[in-house]
Amino acid sequence: PEMSEVVYAVTNLGFYKSINGGFTWIKSGVGLPWNQPRDGDMFHDPATKEVTLYLVEQTHFDPDPKNPKTVRATGGVFQSLDRGETWLPIIGNLEIDMTQIHQDLATDAYFRTLAYWFNTSTDDARLRFPDMPTSTMTVYNRVVASKTQKGTLFLVCNVKHDFSFGPGEIMRSTDSGATWIAVARNGIYWVNETDKAYWQSRNNPLGMNMKYAHLDFEMRTTDMDAGVRTLVSKPDGDLILIHEQQTLRSKDHGDSWAQIDDDETVPGNGHWVGRGGSNLPGVTMLMDTGRPEYLFTSGEHGLWRGTSDGDSVIKYGVAVEQLTGESKAIYGATSVCSVAVHPSNPDEIYIQQFRQSFRGEVRKSVDGGVTWTSISYPIKSQSALSPNMILQKDLMLSKSNPATMFFTVPFTVYVPYTPTLWMRNGPSDFNDFGVYRSKDGGVSWQWLNNSGLAPGCSVARLEMDPNNSLVIYAALNVVNIPNVPRSSGGLYRTADGGDTWHSVAIPFGIAGVNHVSVDRSTGAVYIAAGEAHGNASAGGVWRRAHQNAPWEKLFFMPYVLECYPSPANPNMLVASVGIGHQIGSLNPGVYYSKDLGVSWTKANYRLGQPGRIMAIRPDLTDENVLFVALFGSGWFKGVILPTAVRAFAPNLYLRSGHARAQLDGTASIGPSLSYMWTGPASNPTLSSTTDAAPTFTAPTIAAGLEIELKYNLTVSSPSSGTDTIE
């Protein structure tokens, strides 16, 4: 920061320094035991112009010469006061006496770490090194220097995803490394103050100091290797932590942490409104629940139900409450891929799981999701539950005979995180793909692929005729996976509840059908087709008005994942488009048509992952509302506003006494816009209430406090209407 031509690089092959802006580099590691840094950071004092560099070394283990039945550790954290020329250890009391730690999680992780380091098995590591060391250190992968407190730094290990061990995933020093304490304390080990005397001897605080949203119950009642994904020190000194997929903030240098990516509508009611970055894997939604509230399924975080109080947090907001998962039971059903509700009893809910606990089982609730029981186990594999997924789709109950149920297990499934965007569904020991039927309410299941469906096919989706439960359509997508012959899909139909299936003629050139839906008011059938690497002309949306009508192509995109007509207006269609590589991966996301496919509008505004949509659904009663599930950030509600005007102004986060700040409404959308800013009289005075980007002087507040100032922005267009945001 004082000499811009000086650049530092922390690499796995050593610490490097350039004094000419990166044209040449010199390896610099005097004082480092290995010069194998995992991470580095810097503190800059603008008053003295002092620059302190920090670096964390790869921890090395070797048999202790004094006792070969245990190991010694070398590595740790170092600082440089001469811009990387020489390094000094600042380990202090960082090392832990493992003979004083009584936590199975820490012990197991310790031997797992040794096994990886010595390239052996965990059992062998236990046999070779049975004596726990009295002084050792874990494998740290991150060092973070406070941006406001000189000498305050944090060391991070990731027990879940790295080869390291605890307790103490984040260690803090406030005296340049002389002493260290554990400041990320979650789980029953810390709640119960286990090994209290030992931690007190280190002057380490006890008790859990992390407050979560829906994970709070699990984080307090189990010992979890939650995993520190990242830790950042902001310019104002606040810390941002990604821990077990949740975003937490500390405003007191790690003394306490609170989750900030979910807002509870009322403290303690368990109704959460996400902020769009929750790292919750959305899977699908169910609109036909028999109640005004919809159901939402997720990977790793269970089944959720919408509540009616989301507007209290944000305009158009949808709050959700968890029905299965971390807040309800330890090791409950967390990865839910399909959900169905009894057609005449909304308290009777069925779910299926695609990985983790209860994978492949059908679970049932008769009290609206309060309690659950496994009633069958139709999809089985001997593979490990957590890493191996087996997606099951479109669990459904017959309206005329609810004891009859169906679902499908596709051979090929859409996965937005792979280069091909699809993969084989399930581990290698599972091959029972296809349609399943139960006639006894889900207790037993029959495989139906030998009743007319194409051999070796992949039944991607099912759709039951809303007016005749004996009629079911099966969308067969393309089988195009390594080591399996490519085979095209198609569309099949049964008119006898699955006893026999017959191919339905579809337009020439369609290699496979990704989705099929039936309009509940007109009976029209819609199919979505295409492939990520397929010909652009082979993808799109087609409509058949009735059984004897020809197919009409309504939408031209190479890879359409789903298409639904709105139950509120049959002329309203919604579709989700995947990435099409033959058109340069352009324009994935949400599309809608208000004129039965004559014209379409792309609708990705403020949608974080338009190329990773897992499901799309229209609202049951409002044609201008739709929902999507995103692979990495939960579910979103889309609102088609009646005007072409959109008000937009980002939130500001300011330090106390910031001289001048600026609100910014310039990203608002609409022709010939005028602006009006309003707020409480106690707010700072704006330079103008009618400018697009007025300025104000931020107030000075006491240290450690935080205040929130709220302004409303109304944008107006003479021809297109108005919109207001807070």
NORMOVEN-V995137 format. One record per residue. N is the residue number from 1. PHI is phi in radians with two decimals (NA if undefined). D_LAST is the distance of its C-alpha to the last C-alpha in whole Angstrom. Layout:
n | phi | d_last
N | PHI | D_LAST
N | PHI | D_LAST
This chain:
n | phi | d_last
1 | NA | 37
2 | -1.69 | 40
3 | -2.37 | 42
4 | -1.18 | 40
5 | -1.40 | 44
6 | -1.60 | 44
7 | -2.23 | 42
8 | -2.00 | 43
9 | -2.29 | 43
10 | -1.78 | 43
11 | -2.19 | 45
12 | -1.24 | 47
13 | -1.84 | 50
14 | 2.34 | 49
15 | -1.60 | 47
16 | -2.15 | 48
17 | -2.38 | 47
18 | -2.12 | 47
19 | -1.91 | 48
20 | -2.31 | 48
21 | 1.24 | 44
22 | 1.73 | 45
23 | -1.22 | 48
24 | -2.35 | 51
25 | -2.29 | 50
26 | -2.19 | 52
27 | -1.25 | 52
28 | -2.39 | 52
29 | -2.60 | 52
30 | -1.11 | 55
31 | 1.77 | 54
32 | -1.51 | 52
33 | -1.18 | 55
34 | -2.23 | 54
35 | 0.88 | 51
36 | -2.20 | 49
37 | -1.23 | 46
38 | -1.64 | 43
39 | -2.90 | 40
40 | -2.66 | 40
41 | -2.69 | 37
42 | -2.54 | 37
43 | -2.10 | 37
44 | -2.11 | 37
45 | -1.77 | 37
46 | -1.16 | 37
47 | -1.24 | 39
48 | -1.71 | 42
49 | 1.11 | 41
50 | -1.35 | 42
51 | -2.11 | 41
52 | -1.99 | 42
53 | -1.74 | 42
54 | -2.18 | 42
55 | -2.61 | 43
56 | -1.92 | 44
57 | -1.50 | 47
58 | -1.10 | 48
59 | -1.26 | 50
60 | -1.89 | 53
61 | -2.08 | 55
62 | -2.61 | 59
63 | -1.00 | 62
64 | -1.21 | 62
65 | -1.03 | 66
66 | -1.44 | 66
67 | -2.68 | 66
68 | -1.16 | 65
69 | -1.49 | 64
70 | -2.43 | 61
71 | -2.17 | 58
72 | -2.02 | 57
73 | -2.09 | 54
74 | -2.29 | 54
75 | 2.52 | 50
76 | 1.72 | 47
77 | -2.00 | 45
78 | -2.36 | 47
79 | -2.26 | 46
80 | -2.23 | 47
81 | -1.81 | 47
82 | -2.17 | 49
83 | 1.00 | 46
84 | 1.52 | 48
85 | -1.28 | 51
86 | -2.35 | 52
87 | -2.27 | 50
88 | -2.17 | 51
89 | -1.24 | 50
90 | -2.27 | 48
91 | -1.37 | 48
92 | 0.93 | 49
93 | -1.76 | 49
94 | -1.07 | 47
95 | -1.16 | 50
96 | -1.94 | 50
97 | -1.55 | 53
98 | -1.22 | 52
99 | -1.25 | 55
100 | -1.74 | 53
101 | -1.76 | 50
102 | -2.08 | 51
103 | -2.48 | 48
104 | -1.02 | 49
105 | -1.04 | 46
106 | -1.16 | 47
107 | -1.12 | 50
108 | -1.10 | 50
109 | -1.18 | 47
110 | -1.08 | 50
111 | -1.24 | 53
112 | -1.11 | 51
113 | -1.12 | 50
114 | -1.10 | 54
115 | -1.07 | 54
116 | -1.17 | 52
117 | -1.14 | 54
118 | -1.60 | 57
119 | 0.96 | 57
120 | -2.48 | 58
121 | -1.54 | 57
122 | -1.11 | 55
123 | -1.09 | 59
124 | -1.18 | 61
125 | -1.07 | 58
126 | -1.13 | 59
127 | -1.26 | 63
128 | -1.30 | 63
129 | -2.25 | 61
130 | -1.27 | 61
131 | -1.52 | 61
132 | -1.26 | 57
133 | -1.29 | 57
134 | -1.51 | 57
135 | -2.67 | 54
136 | -2.65 | 52
137 | -2.39 | 49
138 | -1.41 | 47
139 | -1.67 | 45
140 | -1.60 | 42
141 | -2.16 | 40
142 | -2.69 | 38
143 | -2.21 | 38
144 | -2.26 | 35
145 | -1.70 | 35
146 | -1.02 | 32
147 | -1.50 | 31
148 | -2.17 | 31
149 | -2.00 | 34
150 | -1.09 | 37
151 | 1.48 | 40
152 | -1.74 | 37
153 | -2.53 | 37
154 | -2.25 | 36
155 | -1.95 | 39
156 | -2.13 | 37
157 | -2.17 | 39
158 | -2.12 | 38
159 | -1.15 | 41
160 | -1.33 | 39
161 | -1.94 | 40
162 | -1.96 | 42
163 | -1.79 | 46
164 | -2.67 | 45
165 | -2.59 | 45
166 | -1.96 | 44
167 | -1.30 | 43
168 | 1.75 | 40
169 | -1.28 | 38
170 | -2.28 | 37
171 | -1.86 | 39
172 | -2.17 | 38
173 | -2.15 | 40
174 | -1.94 | 39
175 | -2.31 | 43
176 | 1.02 | 43
177 | 1.67 | 44
178 | -1.21 | 47
179 | -2.36 | 45
180 | -2.36 | 43
181 | -2.35 | 41
182 | -1.42 | 39
183 | -2.05 | 36
184 | -1.95 | 34
185 | -2.11 | 36
186 | -2.32 | 35
187 | 1.71 | 38
188 | -1.15 | 40
189 | -1.02 | 42
190 | -1.42 | 40
191 | -1.03 | 39
192 | -1.46 | 43
193 | 0.96 | 44
194 | -1.10 | 46
195 | 0.98 | 49
196 | -1.00 | 48
197 | -1.08 | 51
198 | -1.12 | 50
199 | -1.18 | 47
200 | -1.13 | 47
201 | -1.14 | 50
202 | -1.70 | 48
203 | 1.04 | 45
204 | -1.64 | 43
205 | -1.02 | 40
206 | -1.98 | 41
207 | 1.47 | 38
208 | -1.37 | 35
209 | -2.14 | 32
210 | -2.21 | 30
211 | -1.93 | 27
212 | -1.92 | 26
213 | -1.49 | 24
214 | -1.25 | 26
215 | -1.51 | 29
216 | -1.04 | 30
217 | -1.06 | 33
218 | -1.11 | 34
219 | -1.21 | 34
220 | -1.65 | 35
221 | -1.93 | 38
222 | -2.30 | 40
223 | -1.72 | 41
224 | -2.03 | 39
225 | -1.50 | 39
226 | -1.15 | 35
227 | 1.60 | 35
228 | -1.51 | 33
229 | -1.32 | 32
230 | -2.80 | 31
231 | -2.49 | 30
232 | -2.33 | 28
233 | -1.72 | 28
234 | -1.36 | 25
235 | -1.03 | 26
236 | -1.55 | 24
237 | 1.66 | 27
238 | -1.12 | 25
239 | -1.93 | 26
240 | -1.98 | 25
241 | -2.18 | 27
242 | -1.78 | 27
243 | -2.36 | 30
244 | 0.87 | 31
245 | 1.23 | 28
246 | -1.85 | 25
247 | -1.77 | 23
248 | -2.10 | 24
249 | -2.26 | 23
250 | -2.05 | 26
251 | -1.82 | 25
252 | -2.30 | 28
253 | 1.06 | 30
254 | 1.69 | 31
255 | -1.11 | 32
256 | -2.60 | 29
257 | -2.38 | 27
258 | -2.47 | 24
259 | -1.20 | 22
260 | -2.23 | 19
261 | -1.75 | 18
262 | -2.42 | 18
263 | -2.04 | 16
264 | -1.52 | 18
265 | -1.12 | 17
266 | -2.41 | 19
267 | -0.92 | 22
268 | 1.60 | 25
269 | -1.54 | 24
270 | 1.26 | 24
271 | -1.77 | 21
272 | -1.99 | 19
273 | -1.95 | 16
274 | -1.35 | 17
275 | -1.81 | 15
276 | 1.64 | 17
277 | -2.30 | 20
278 | -1.47 | 22
279 | 1.02 | 25
280 | -1.73 | 26
281 | -1.31 | 28
282 | -1.20 | 27
283 | -2.06 | 30
284 | -2.77 | 30
285 | -2.40 | 29
286 | -2.15 | 31
287 | -1.58 | 29
288 | -1.42 | 33
289 | -1.88 | 32
290 | 1.38 | 34
291 | -2.33 | 31
292 | -1.14 | 27
293 | -1.50 | 26
294 | -1.64 | 27
295 | -1.96 | 28
296 | -2.27 | 27
297 | -1.94 | 30
298 | -2.50 | 30
299 | -1.49 | 32
300 | 1.26 | 33
301 | -2.35 | 30
302 | 1.39 | 32
303 | -1.79 | 31
304 | -2.26 | 27
305 | -2.16 | 26
306 | -1.18 | 23
307 | -2.14 | 22
308 | -1.71 | 20
309 | -1.96 | 17
310 | -1.17 | 15
311 | -1.11 | 12
312 | -1.24 | 12
313 | -1.77 | 11
314 | -2.65 | 9
315 | -1.02 | 8
316 | 1.18 | 12
317 | -1.16 | 13
318 | -2.13 | 17
319 | -1.59 | 18
320 | -2.32 | 22
321 | -2.10 | 25
322 | -1.39 | 28
323 | -1.78 | 31
324 | -2.37 | 33
325 | 2.19 | 33
326 | -1.10 | 33
327 | -1.42 | 31
328 | -1.88 | 34
329 | -2.81 | 37
330 | -1.22 | 39
331 | 1.04 | 40
332 | -1.39 | 38
333 | -1.28 | 37
334 | -1.95 | 35
335 | -1.86 | 35
336 | -1.79 | 35
337 | -1.85 | 36
338 | -2.65 | 36
339 | -2.54 | 36
340 | -2.52 | 37
341 | -2.20 | 37
342 | -0.98 | 40
343 | -1.12 | 40
344 | -2.14 | 41
345 | -2.43 | 40
346 | -1.14 | 36
347 | -1.37 | 37
348 | -1.70 | 40
349 | -2.12 | 38
350 | -2.14 | 39
351 | -2.40 | 38
352 | -2.24 | 40
353 | -2.07 | 39
354 | -1.85 | 40
355 | -2.82 | 40
356 | 1.10 | 40
357 | -1.03 | 41
358 | 1.15 | 43
359 | -0.99 | 43
360 | 1.45 | 45
361 | -1.63 | 45
362 | -1.80 | 44
363 | -2.00 | 42
364 | -2.34 | 42
365 | -2.16 | 40
366 | -1.96 | 41
367 | -2.24 | 39
368 | 1.28 | 35
369 | 1.71 | 35
370 | -1.28 | 36
371 | -2.24 | 39
372 | -2.40 | 41
373 | -2.41 | 44
374 | -1.35 | 46
375 | -1.91 | 48
376 | -2.88 | 49
377 | -2.42 | 49
378 | -1.38 | 50
379 | -1.97 | 48
380 | -2.07 | 50
381 | -2.70 | 51
382 | -1.52 | 53
383 | -1.33 | 50
384 | -1.06 | 48
385 | -1.25 | 45
386 | -1.32 | 42
387 | -1.36 | 42
388 | -1.78 | 44
389 | -1.88 | 42
390 | -2.30 | 43
391 | -1.30 | 41
392 | -2.08 | 41
393 | -2.15 | 39
394 | 0.98 | 39
395 | -1.04 | 40
396 | -2.60 | 41
397 | -1.98 | 43
398 | -1.15 | 45
399 | -1.23 | 44
400 | -1.44 | 48
401 | -2.55 | 49
402 | -1.05 | 46
403 | -1.23 | 49
404 | -1.60 | 49
405 | -2.28 | 46
406 | -2.44 | 46
407 | -2.80 | 44
408 | -2.26 | 45
409 | -2.06 | 45
410 | -1.15 | 45
411 | -1.38 | 47
412 | -1.94 | 44
413 | -2.22 | 41
414 | -1.34 | 38
415 | -2.36 | 36
416 | -1.32 | 34
417 | -1.74 | 35
418 | -1.85 | 38
419 | -1.03 | 40
420 | -1.46 | 41
421 | 1.22 | 38
422 | -2.66 | 41
423 | -2.79 | 43
424 | -1.12 | 46
425 | -1.51 | 44
426 | 1.69 | 46
427 | -1.25 | 48
428 | -1.18 | 52
429 | -1.50 | 54
430 | -1.91 | 52
431 | -2.40 | 53
432 | -1.57 | 52
433 | -1.40 | 50
434 | 2.28 | 49
435 | -1.63 | 49
436 | -2.11 | 49
437 | -2.34 | 50
438 | -2.12 | 51
439 | -1.99 | 53
440 | -2.26 | 52
441 | 1.27 | 49
442 | 1.62 | 48
443 | -1.32 | 51
444 | -2.29 | 53
445 | -2.36 | 52
446 | -2.08 | 54
447 | -1.48 | 54
448 | -1.87 | 54
449 | -1.27 | 54
450 | -1.71 | 58
451 | -2.03 | 58
452 | 2.15 | 57
453 | -1.26 | 54
454 | -1.08 | 55
455 | -1.05 | 57
456 | 1.22 | 54
457 | -1.40 | 51
458 | -2.06 | 48
459 | -1.49 | 46
460 | -1.26 | 42
461 | -2.57 | 41
462 | -2.18 | 42
463 | -2.51 | 41
464 | -1.56 | 43
465 | -1.05 | 44
466 | -1.14 | 41
467 | -1.93 | 44
468 | -2.70 | 47
469 | -1.21 | 47
470 | -1.37 | 50
471 | -1.69 | 49
472 | -2.33 | 47
473 | -1.79 | 46
474 | -2.10 | 46
475 | -1.61 | 44
476 | -1.81 | 46
477 | -1.55 | 45
478 | -1.29 | 47
479 | -1.65 | 49
480 | -2.57 | 48
481 | -2.28 | 49
482 | -1.00 | 51
483 | 1.16 | 55
484 | -2.25 | 54
485 | -1.02 | 55
486 | -1.15 | 53
487 | -2.44 | 53
488 | -1.35 | 51
489 | -1.81 | 49
490 | 2.80 | 49
491 | -2.26 | 48
492 | -2.16 | 50
493 | -2.52 | 50
494 | -2.06 | 52
495 | -1.98 | 53
496 | -2.24 | 55
497 | 1.22 | 52
498 | 1.76 | 53
499 | -1.13 | 56
500 | -2.37 | 57
501 | -2.18 | 54
502 | -2.35 | 55
503 | -1.21 | 54
504 | -1.86 | 52
505 | -1.13 | 52
506 | -2.24 | 49
507 | -1.00 | 49
508 | -1.08 | 51
509 | 1.76 | 50
510 | -1.39 | 47
511 | -1.36 | 48
512 | -2.86 | 46
513 | -1.90 | 43
514 | -1.51 | 40
515 | -2.83 | 39
516 | -2.40 | 40
517 | -2.49 | 38
518 | -2.14 | 40
519 | -1.22 | 38
520 | -1.25 | 38
521 | -1.74 | 39
522 | -1.91 | 41
523 | 1.42 | 43
524 | -1.13 | 42
525 | -1.87 | 42
526 | -2.09 | 40
527 | -2.21 | 40
528 | -1.99 | 38
529 | -2.48 | 41
530 | 2.18 | 41
531 | -2.38 | 41
532 | -1.08 | 39
533 | -1.85 | 43
534 | -1.47 | 44
535 | -1.12 | 45
536 | -1.05 | 42
537 | -1.29 | 44
538 | -1.53 | 44
539 | -1.88 | 41
540 | 2.47 | 39
541 | -2.21 | 38
542 | -2.12 | 41
543 | -2.27 | 41
544 | -2.11 | 45
545 | -1.12 | 44
546 | -2.71 | 47
547 | -1.10 | 50
548 | -1.77 | 52
549 | -1.50 | 50
550 | -1.33 | 50
551 | -1.40 | 47
552 | -2.15 | 44
553 | -1.42 | 42
554 | -1.87 | 38
555 | -2.53 | 37
556 | -2.04 | 38
557 | -2.57 | 37
558 | -1.23 | 39
559 | -2.52 | 37
560 | -1.82 | 35
561 | -1.54 | 35
562 | -2.59 | 34
563 | -2.59 | 33
564 | -2.32 | 33
565 | -1.42 | 33
566 | -1.32 | 30
567 | -1.11 | 32
568 | -1.49 | 30
569 | -2.80 | 31
570 | -1.12 | 34
571 | -1.42 | 33
572 | -1.69 | 30
573 | -2.12 | 31
574 | -2.22 | 29
575 | -2.52 | 30
576 | -2.00 | 30
577 | -2.05 | 31
578 | -1.51 | 33
579 | -1.24 | 34
580 | -1.89 | 37
581 | -1.23 | 39
582 | -1.32 | 41
583 | -2.02 | 38
584 | 1.26 | 37
585 | 1.05 | 35
586 | -1.49 | 32
587 | 1.03 | 30
588 | -1.32 | 29
589 | 2.18 | 27
590 | -1.67 | 25
591 | -2.31 | 27
592 | -2.45 | 27
593 | -2.28 | 30
594 | -1.78 | 29
595 | -2.27 | 33
596 | 1.04 | 35
597 | 1.59 | 35
598 | -1.16 | 36
599 | -2.41 | 33
600 | -2.32 | 30
601 | -2.18 | 26
602 | -1.37 | 25
603 | -2.35 | 22
604 | -1.83 | 21
605 | -1.01 | 18
606 | 1.19 | 16
607 | -1.73 | 19
608 | -1.24 | 20
609 | -2.30 | 24
610 | -1.10 | 25
611 | -1.59 | 28
612 | -2.32 | 29
613 | -1.43 | 28
614 | -1.62 | 30
615 | -2.81 | 29
616 | -2.38 | 28
617 | -2.51 | 28
618 | -1.43 | 27
619 | -1.14 | 25
620 | -1.27 | 28
621 | -2.08 | 27
622 | -2.13 | 24
623 | -1.15 | 25
624 | -1.66 | 22
625 | -2.18 | 21
626 | -2.51 | 22
627 | -2.29 | 23
628 | -2.33 | 24
629 | -1.88 | 25
630 | -1.90 | 25
631 | -1.04 | 28
632 | -2.07 | 26
633 | -2.48 | 23
634 | 1.36 | 23
635 | -2.13 | 22
636 | -2.23 | 19
637 | -1.78 | 18
638 | -1.82 | 18
639 | -2.15 | 17
640 | -1.55 | 19
641 | -1.32 | 17
642 | -1.26 | 19
643 | -2.12 | 18
644 | -1.59 | 19
645 | -1.74 | 15
646 | -2.31 | 13
647 | -1.52 | 9
648 | -2.59 | 9
649 | -2.67 | 9
650 | -1.24 | 10
651 | -1.19 | 9
652 | -1.97 | 12
653 | -2.15 | 15
654 | -2.08 | 17
655 | -1.48 | 21
656 | -0.99 | 22
657 | 1.36 | 23
658 | -0.97 | 22
659 | -1.01 | 23
660 | -2.31 | 21
661 | -2.23 | 17
662 | -2.36 | 15
663 | -1.37 | 12
664 | -2.43 | 12
665 | -1.83 | 11
666 | -1.21 | 15
667 | -1.45 | 15
668 | -1.08 | 13
669 | -1.97 | 16
670 | 2.56 | 18
671 | -1.42 | 21
672 | 0.89 | 21
673 | -1.35 | 17
674 | -2.03 | 16
675 | -2.16 | 13
676 | -2.48 | 12
677 | -1.83 | 10
678 | -2.35 | 9
679 | -2.98 | 9
680 | -1.02 | 12
681 | -1.08 | 16
682 | -1.34 | 16
683 | -1.22 | 14
684 | -1.03 | 16
685 | -1.25 | 17
686 | -1.45 | 16
687 | -1.10 | 18
688 | -2.79 | 17
689 | -1.62 | 14
690 | -2.11 | 16
691 | -1.42 | 16
692 | -1.20 | 15
693 | -2.43 | 15
694 | -1.30 | 15
695 | -1.96 | 17
696 | -2.73 | 17
697 | -1.69 | 19
698 | -1.22 | 18
699 | -1.29 | 20
700 | -1.65 | 23
701 | -2.20 | 23
702 | -1.14 | 26
703 | -1.02 | 27
704 | 1.53 | 25
705 | -1.67 | 22
706 | -2.45 | 19
707 | -2.17 | 16
708 | -2.15 | 12
709 | -1.89 | 10
710 | -2.08 | 7
711 | -2.14 | 6
712 | -1.84 | 4
713 | -1.99 | 6
714 | -1.97 | 9
715 | -1.93 | 12
716 | -2.33 | 15
717 | -2.23 | 18
718 | -0.99 | 22
719 | -1.82 | 23
720 | -2.22 | 20
721 | 1.78 | 18
722 | -2.35 | 14
723 | -2.65 | 11
724 | -2.28 | 7
725 | -2.32 | 4
726 | -1.76 | 0
